[in-house]
Amino acid sequence: MSTVACKICRSAALTASGKVGMRMRSVWPVLYALGLVLGAASAPARAAGLDYPTTAKRPVTEIYHGVTVIDDYRWLEDDASPEVKSWVAAQNAFTRRYLDALPTRAAIAARVGTLLRTAPVRRYGFQYRRRLFALKLEPPKNQPTLVTLPASGDTGDEHMVLDPNSLDPSGRTEIDFFRPSYDGRRVVVSLSSNGSEVGTAYVYDVATGRRLGDVIPGVNFPTAGGSVEWDARGTGFYYTRYPQDDERPLEDRHFFQQVYFHRLGMPVASDRYVIGKQFPRIAEIQLTGSRDGRTLLAVVRNGDGGEIGYHLRTADGRWHEVAGFKDGVKHLTFGDDGMLYGLSVKDAPLGHIISIPVSHPSLASAKVVVPELKIVAEGVQPTHSHLYVTYRDGGPSVVRVYSLAGQFSRQIPTPPVSDVEVDARLDGDDVLVGSMSYVTPRTIWRYDGRSNRLVPTKLIGRYPFDFDDAVVEREFAVSKDGTRVPVTIIARKGMRRDGGNPILLYGYGGYGISMVPSFSPMRRLWLDYGGVYAVANVRGGGEYGEPWHLAGNLTKKQNVFDDFAACLQLLIDRGYTRPERASIMGGSNGGLLMGATLVQHPELLRAVVSEVGIYDPLRWELQPNGAFNVTEFGSVQDPDQFRALYSYSPYANARDGVAYPAVLFTTGDNDGRVAPYESRKMTARLQAASSSPNPILIRTEVAAGHGIGTALSTRIEQETDVYSFLIDQLGMVPSAQSGSVGLPGSEKTPVTAQREPEAGRR
């Protein structure tokens, strides 16, 4: 699966935590799609018979709060069943025959391979401890490597620490997360395979790359993720641990996460318990230390709905609860001046910046440093004498600089309508700043805090093309309840609003994760096919703060779907496209959005690609990771929440005899975040229900999970299938100017858009 980033999908930018603390950098691995145009070139593929593999109906009846619900395909939930495995194999074979017969697939495969294997080097996931640590994505390598650089970011002094591609030439072993010691001499790395996210921690000597004898199994899992933090002297580290042996019943093995301490050179059996027994079953713990390593902060999430608590271990070894789940603190980090700095939405819905003395670590001692503004505060990074505060306004962001006392100094100069963030703190007041827009690639600068100067780095390579011929427009749709919803449109200059443009609308809408301006090299090729790309900033996200998030979760989830439909309708009404040329794409939580949209508004669409999605929310909480999402989605145990879940469930609301659009579902056998059976059941239901000749396909990848850690070679195959499907359904052909993009072979065979990495926790 493509690398995802939502609350069910984590960002490609890995840090000390494998599940928590990842901010979504843009849209779920990227997006795109296209609706279908009745083009002669693709008619033979669509005329082919849709003789789907047989799927038996075996009704299971349940009653929820007096409502009878019949599930015809419950049997498809059994991953281990030989019958289910046969069904998956038959569906994969059917999908394979369909996709391989598409007349454009061979050309698209060649172009996708060229584009993804020749993408520039990108460094990300920065952590600074005496030296700069980063992950380095270097196509055509299948997996990113772990490297170190000087604080200046000089790539000429780069040092390789660990190359997973050498450990596993198949490219199926990934780095879940890493954490350097305070002196930068050693680093803990969690490794997992085949997209499973079942991580084991290893310790490496940074200078030599030698692996030490310390091995800690089970520090990471898709449910609560994983995290580590070193002690001040580098003699050992704290780590997240799941129940082992007979500590808990089997059904609790991936819950009740706690913190243990491991001393280097000692057997794992002697590791000591630190904290966590008092935390809830669905706790997700992220560990972070002060700059001197003397104090430790445990950031504890109560599942994925946005409730966060903070526990501080002071130098004397005692733990203090700084803030609880209901206190509204969304972010907390260490300053150099003996203070904790954080973001709170208590009595400030858009967020204000607070400080808390480490010597008196409780909210009773908190003071407001930077008051609430009219735009959303997203986070704060303290340095020696500055506070770097990130603000967002409906999608784009800015970074404002304040003194530690809260006096405004300046705004970091970056391009307009872009996504800007502080990537890492360096020495003094210097930080790394990253920025990108829809038409400008991600760039990393070193920001000199004294001179207010952005110093360019070479941490990310250059692309051999630009978007000088593109225009970015911002529109506002009006949702069903009158709410104005932003939608951003990227198209070629001179585009005609005659309803004839194939369009791809992407959305997500969950966990307070914002859809931010993002750059995708494949979008260059999408535009060259004459396509238009759009992003809907629907409720459930964080574009307008916690109120925007809360207006799209729990019993208000239908607002997300109404917002998305309003954005799609706006694109039609304003002449950007028409239904037979409209398509949508999303993944994970965004897959739920795709399912709800195609079931509620099939007449507005031609094609849908939905990746690793949730489609049967009545059963969602029974999955291990689904239990962590009850605080975001709700539970069938609550009558009001059940009624909301049932009313929008794509699986429960699919209707027989409806002419549904063409759909490609994708999933992975090793997905521990959203069970593959969600896609299986939805595929079976739509294949039985649809009255149209449009294909309903499912693609199950045996060597992938939710998208994290997928090998580049596997990604190329997946992207080829996705875009072959979409281009065929839309009947798209390259425009006359498509040879201008400057990519090898572009004058002959332009390709489609790649989905860009979605950052964020899941």
N, C-alpha and C positions, 0 to 999 in steps of 0.2 A: 504494500500500500504506500501511497505517497506519505512523506513525512508530515504528520499532523501536529497540531497544536491546538486544542480546545481544552475544555475542562475534562473532556474524555480523551483528548489528544494532546500530546505534549509537543512543545516547540523543538525545533532542531537545535536550538541554542542550549546546550546542556551546562548545568552549573553544579553546585554541591548537592542539589536535590534531584532525584529522578522523577518526581511527580509534581512537587509543589514549587511555587516561586517562579514559574516560567510565564512570562508575559507574551501574549499573542502578538507576533510581529506583523501579521497581515491576515490574509485569508487562509483558510485551511489549506493545505498544500496547494493548492492553487486552484484554480477554479476553472470553470469554463464550459462551455457546452454549447450547444447550438440547437436550434430547433430544427425542424426538417423542412427542406424545400423540395417540392416534387421535381427533382432534376432528372433529366434523362440518363445521366451518367450512373446514377445510383439505383435506377428502377429495377434492374435485374436482381440486385441483392434484396430489395424489398418485396419483389414478386415471389421470391423463394417461399416454399411452404413452411409454415411455422408448426411443424409436427413435434411439439414439446415432448420430452420424456414423461411417461405416466407418473402422476403423483396421486397416491391414494388418499382419500378423505377418511379420517377416523375421529369422528367428533368426540370431544371431551367437553362436558357441560359443567360450568361453575356458576354459583350465585353470589354476587357481590351486592350487599345492601339492598336485597330484593330484586336486583337486576340479573337476568339470566344471560350468560355469555357463552357462546359455543365456539370452541377452537377446533377447527378441522385438521390442523396440521401440527398438533402438539408433538406428535411422534418424531418430527424433524428436529426436535431439541436434543436428541440423544447423540452426542458427538461420537460415542464409541460403538454405536449400532452398525453392524455390517450393512443393514438395509439403507441407513442414512449415508454411509460411505459410498454405496453403489449409486444412490441418488445424486450425490455430489459429483461423482465421476461422470455420470450420464449427462448432467447439466453442463459440466465443464466441456464435455465432448461436443454437445450441441452448440454451445457458445463458440467453441473453437472453430467448428465448421462454418458457422455464420460469419465470424470475423475474418477468417482466412479467405473467404470467398469475396470479400470486399475489393473492388477493383483498385482502390487507392492505397491499400494497406502496405504493399511492398515499398512504395515510394515514401510513405509516411514513416515506416520503420527505419529506413535509411537516414531520413532527415532527423528524426528524434534521436537516433543513436549518435549521429554527428554532433548535434547540438548539446546533448547532455554529456558526452565524453570530452568535449572541447570547451566546456564552460570554464571561466577563469577560477583561479584559486581563491578560496574564501576562508578567512579565519573568524571565529566567533566563540561564544561561551567564555569570555575572558575572565580570568581571576588573577589578581596580583598579590604575590607573596615573595618579596625580594626580587622576583622576576615575573614577567608576564606569562601566564599559562593560557593556552588556547587550543581549541580543536581546529584542525586544518583540513578542509574539504578540498581535495585535489583530484578532480577527474583526470583520467578514467579509473582511479582507484575506487573500489566499491564502498569503502568506509572511511570516515575521517580519522586522522591521526592526532595524537596528543603531542604538542610542541611547546617550547619555551622561547621567549624573546626578551630583549632588554625593555625597560620601561618606555623607551623612545618608540618602540614598535619597529625598530630596524630589522627588516627581514634578512639582511645579510648576516646577522648573528643568530639566526634561528637554530634551535637544537631539537632534534627528534627524541622524544621520551618513549613513546609506545606507538607501534603501527599494528593495529588489529588485522590488517591485510596480510601481514607476515605470519601472525599467529594462526590465521585461518584463511588460506588461499581461496576458499570458496566465497569469501566476502560476506559470510553470514554471522560473524561475531562482531558485536557493536559495543561501544562505550556508552553505558547508561548515564554515568556521571563521574566526576572526579573531584578531588579536593587536595590541594597541596598543603604541606606542613608550613608553619609560620616562618621557618627559616628557608623554605623553598628547596630543601634537600631531598624530600621524599614526597610521594603523592599516592593517595589511595584512589584506585580506579575500580568501578563496578563494571563487569563484563557480562553480557548475555548473548544468546544466539537465536537466530531465526525469527527475530521480532518478538520474542516471548516476553522480554523485560524481566525475566527471572534472573536477577543479578547476583553474582558472587564478587566479593571485594578482594582485591589483591593490592599489595604494596610494592611500589617500584622506587628504586634509587634513581633520582632525576639525572645525575651526571652520567651514569653508565647505562641506564635503561634496564638494569638487572632486577629481576623479580625476587623479592624477599620471600621467606618461607611462610609468612602470615597469610592465611586464606580464611575468609569469613563467608560461608555460604548464606544465601537467602537474605541479603541486605536490601534487595529491591524486588518489588512485585508490582504488577499493574494496578492493584487496588489502592494502596497508600503510598506507592513510590518508595523512595529510600533517600537517605542522607547520611553524611559523615562530617565530623569536625575534629580537628586535632587538639591535643592539650598544648599548653604554652611551650613546653620543652621539647616537643616532638617525640616523646617516649611512648605515646600511644594515641588512640583516637576513640571518640564517641561514635556510635553508629546505631541506626535503626534496626530493630530485630523483630521478626514475627515469631509467634508461638512455635515451639519445637516439641518433638516427641509426644508425650502425653500431657503437655501443659494445658492444652485446650482440646475440645472435640474437633474432629476433622473439619466440620463446617466453619470453624473459627480460625483455621490455620492462616488465613490471609487477612485477618482483622487483628484488633488489639495490639497494634504496633507499640513498641516500647523502645527505650534507649538503654544501651549497654556500653561498657567501656572495655576496650581491648588494649593490653600492654604488649608492645612489640616483643616478639620472641617467646611469648607465653602461649600455652595451648588455649584454644577457643573455649574449652570447658571451664577454664578459670576466669573467663570474662565476668565482670560484675554488673549487676543491675544498677541503673542510675535513676530513671524516672519513667512514668508512663502507666503504671497500674491504675491510677485514678482517672486516666483519660477514657473517653468513650470508645465503643467498639469500632467506630468508623473514623478514629483519629488518624490524621496524616501529619507527620512530624518533619519539620525542616530545622536543621541545626546550623547555627552561625555563631562565631566567636567575635569578641572584641578585637581591636587591632593588636593588642598585646597578648591576647590569648588567655587572659586571667579570668574573664567572665564568659559565660555561655548562655545563649538565648535559644530556647526551644519554641518555635512557632508551630502551634497546633491548630489544625483545621478540623472542624466538626463536619466531616464530609465535604461536599463540593458546593454547598449553597452560599458560601461567603461568610460563615461564622468562624472567627479566628480568635484564639486565645494565646497568651504569651507568658512563658515561665522563664525566669532568670536565675541562673546559678552564679552566685557571687564568689569572690575569691576565697571566702571561708568555707565553701562547699555547700552552703545552704541554698535552698530553692525558694523563690518568691513568685507568686502569681501577680504579674504586672497588670494584666487585663483579661477579662473573660470573654466568652463567646458572644454575649449580648451587649458588650461595651462599645461596639462600633469602631474599634481600632483595626484598620485595614493594612497597615504597614508599620514596621518598627525596626530600627537598626541602630548600631552603635556610632556615636561620635567620638572624637579624640579628647573631648573636654569633660569626660565623666558623665555625659548625658546620653540618654536614648532619645532619638528623634523619630517621630512617626507621623502617620496620616490617620486622622480620625474623622468619622462622619457623624459623630454624636453632636446633635444640635447644629450641624453644618452639613447638609445633604451633599454638597459638592466637595466637601473635604477641607479641613484646615490642618496646618502643620503644628504639632505639639512637641514639647520636650519634657522628659522625665529624668530626674537625677538617679543615677545608678545607686547612689547611697540611700535613696528612699524610693525603691522601685514599685510604685503603685500609682494608679490614676489619680488618687487624692493629691499627689504631688505634681500633677501635670499642669503645664502652662501653655497657652496658645502662643506660638511664635509668629506664624504667618496666618492671618485671618483668611476666611473663605472668600474666594473671588467669584466672578460670574461664569467662570469656566471650571472644568473638573480637575481637581488635584489628583494625580495618580500615584505619586511616590516622591520620596525625598532621599538624596544622597548627601550626607554631611562629609566635609573634608576638614582640613586644619582650621580654616577660618570662614568657610562658605557653606551655604546650603544650596544644593542644586535641586530645584523642584520641577517635576514634569507635570505639565498641564495638557488636557485634551479638550478639544472643542468639536464634538460631533464626528471625529475621525482623525483629522490632523492634530499634531501636538507641537508644543514648544517647551523649552527648558529655560526657566528664569533663575537668576542667581541672587541670593540674599546673604546678608551677614548672619552669623550665628544668633544674633539678637533679633533677626527678622526684618532688617531694613533692606528694601529692594535696591539692587545694584544695577543689574542689566539683564538683557535676554541674550542667550547665545545666538549668534548670527547663523542662521541656516535657511535653506530655500523655503519659499512659501508652499502651502498645501503639502507638507511632508510629514513623515513620522520621525521624530527625534527622541533619542533617549541617551542616558548616561550608561555606557556599557561596562565601565569598570573605574574604580578609584585607583589612582596611582599615588605618588608621594606628594606631600604638601597639599596644595589646592588643585593639582592637575588631575584631569579625568580623561578617559576615552569617551568620545561622543560619536554615536552612529546616526546616520540620517539617510532616508531614501524617500522617493516619491513614486507616483505611478509612471513617470517618464524618466526618472533619474535613478541609476543603480545605487545600491547601498554603498556608502562611503564611511570610512572610519577616520576621524581626526583625533589628534591629541590636543586637548584644550588647555592652554596655558592660563591658569587662573589669575596670575598676576597681571599679565599684559592683555587679557581678554582677546587672545589670538588663537585661531584654529590652525594647527600645524598639520598638514596632510601626511598621511602614512601610506604604505603600500600593503596594508594588511588584507586588502581585497583587490583582486586584479581588475582589469578593464575589459569591457565588452567591445567587440569590433563593429558596433552599430549604435545608432541613437534613435530617439523618438522625436526628432525635429519636425516630423510631418504629422504629429499627433496633437490632439487637443483634449484637455480634461475639463469636463463640465460638471457642475453641481446642481442637482434639481431636488425638489422636495415633493414627495408624494403625500397625500392625505389619507390616513388610515381610516378604518371603519368607524372608529370613535372620535375622529377629528384630529388625531395626533399627526403632526408634521414629521415625516420620516425622510432623512437624507438618503439620496442615491447618487453615486458618482458614476459618470459615464466617460469612458476612454474610447476615442474613435479617431480616424484619420480626418485631417482638416478637409473641409469641403464635403463631408458626408451629407447626403441628401436625407431629409426626413420625409421619405415617401412611403414608409412602411415596409420597404424591401430589404432592410438590413438584417442579416442573421445576428442574433444577439445572445450573449451568455450573461446571465444574472447569477451572482454568487451571494450567499447569505449564510449566517451562522446563528446568532441570537441566543446566547446562553452564558451563564456563569460570570456575567459582568465583563466578558472578553470583548474588546473593541475590534472592529474591522478597520485597520489602519491603512494609510497609503503604502503601497508595496510595489516592488519592481519585479517583473518577470521577463526574462529574455524570450520565453515562448510567446508572450503576448505580442511581441514584435511580429512574429509570424502569424499570429491570429489576425492582427490588423491587416496583414498582407493578403489574407484570404478574403478580405472585405468584411470581416466580423467586427462587431462592437462588443465591448466588454463593460460590465457594470457591477457595482458593489452596493448592496443595500445595507444600511446601518440600522437594522431593526432593533426593537426593544428586546430586552434580555441580555444585551451587550452592555458595555460600559461607556459608550460614546458620550453620554450626558450624565455620567455618574451613577451612584447607587440607586437613585430613583428610577433611572432608565432600566437598570437591571431588574429591580423588584417589580416593575410593570410588566415583565415578561417571564416570570418564573412561577412555580407552584400553580395555583388556580388561575393565574393570569397568562398562562402560556399561549392561549389562543391569540393574544395580541401579537405575538411574534409572527404567526402565520398570516394574520390579517395585514400586518405591516408589509410583509414580503409580497403578498398578492397585490397590495396597493402600488408597490414599486413596479411590479410587472405590468400592471394596468396603465401606470403612468407612461412607461416606455412605449406601450401600444398607442395610447391616446395622443402622445406628443409626436408620433410618426417615426420613432426610432425603428420600430419593427412591427410585426403583426403576429398573431398566434402561431401560424404555421412556420414562422421563422424564429420563434422564441424557444430558448432552452435555459435550463437552470442546472447548477451543480452545487453540491455541498457534501460535507462528510462528518461522520460521528454524530454529535448533537445537530450539526447541519444536515445530516442524513435524515433525522427526524423531520426537519423543516422541508426537505425534499419530498419525503413520503406524504406529509400532511398537505403540501401544495398540490401534488399530482392527484391526490384523492379528492381534495376540496375544489380544485379548479382545473380539471383536465382539459377544459375547452380553451385555456390560455396558453397551452404548451404543445410543442412538438417532440421534444426530447429531454431526457433527464439522465444525469449520471449521479448516482448516490453511493457514496463510499463508506464502508464500515458503519452503517447507520443503525439507529434505534427505530423500530417500527411497531413493536408490541409493548407499549409502556405499561400495560397491566401486568406483564411478567418481568419487567425490567429490574425491579428491586430484588428479585430472587437471585439474580446473578451476583457474584461476589462484588464486582465493581458497581453494580447497580445499587447496592445498599448504601454506598457512599454518596449516591446522587439523590437520595430521598429528600435531603434538605434543599435541593434545587428543583426536583420534579414533583415531589409529593409521594404519597403512599396510597395503595388501594385500601388500607386499613381505615383511612379517614374518609367518611362519606362524601364530603365536598371535594376532596382531592381525587377520589375515585371517579366522580362524575366528570371532572375536568379531564382526567386521563382518558376516560372512555370516549368522551365527546370528540377528542382530536386524534385518537389512535389510528394511524394509517391502516394497520392490519384489520382492526375491528370495523372500520368504516369503508373499506373497499366494497364496491357494489357490483353485482353481476350485471352484465350487459352494457357496461359503460365503455365508450371508445377511449381507452387510456393512451397517453403518449408513449413513444418508445422509451424504454428504460434499460439502463445497464447498472445492475447492482454489483459492487465489488466487496470482497471480504477476504480475511486471511485465517487459515487454520489455527494460528497461534495467537489470535487476538484475545488478550486477557482483560480488555477494557469494555468492549461490546461483543457479546457472544456471537459467533458466526451464524447461529441458528436464527437470529433476527432477520438476516438477509435471506436465508433459506425459506423461512415461512412467508415472508412478504413476496418473494418471487413466486412461490407456489400459489398464493392467493391471487395475485394479479394475472398469472398465466391462465387460471381458471375463470377469472372474472371478465377480462377484457374482451370486447367485441370487435376491436380494431385489428387490422393486419400489422400494426406496429409491434416489433419484437420486444419481449420481456426477457432479458438475459441476466444471468448471474455468472460472475467470474470469481472463483475461489482460488487463492494463491496458497500453495502448500508451504512455501518457504518465507512466509511473512505473517505479521500480526496486525496490529492496529495502524501500522505505518512507520513506527519508530524502528530505526535500524535496518530498514530494507536495503539490500544490496543494490548498488547502482545498476548492475546488469538486470536485476529483477525489475527495478523501476522502469528501465527502458522498455521492457516487454509490456509492462502494465500501461504506461503512457501511450505506447503504440496502439494498444487495443482500445483505450478510451477515446483517443482522438480519431482513429479510423472509424469507430462507431459514430461519433458525433459529426464528422465531416460528411460521412455517407448520409446520415439522417437529414442533414441540412442541405445536401446537394451543393455544397460549396466548391468553388473553384478559385484558384489564385488570381489576384488582380493583375492587371497589365504591368503595374509598377513593382511587382513583388521582387524583382531582381535587385532592388536598391538597398536591401538590408545589409549587404556586405558580409554575409555568411557563406562558407564554402558550399557551393552547389545551389545557393538560393535562387540563382537565375533559372534553374531548371525545376526544382522541386521544393517549393516553400512548404512549411509545416504548420502545425497548430500550436496552440498555447500550452505551456507547461503550467501546472498548478504550483504556486509558490508556497514556501513553507509557512505553515501556520504556527505561530508561536503561542506560548501560553502553556498552561499545565496539561490539559488534555484536549 
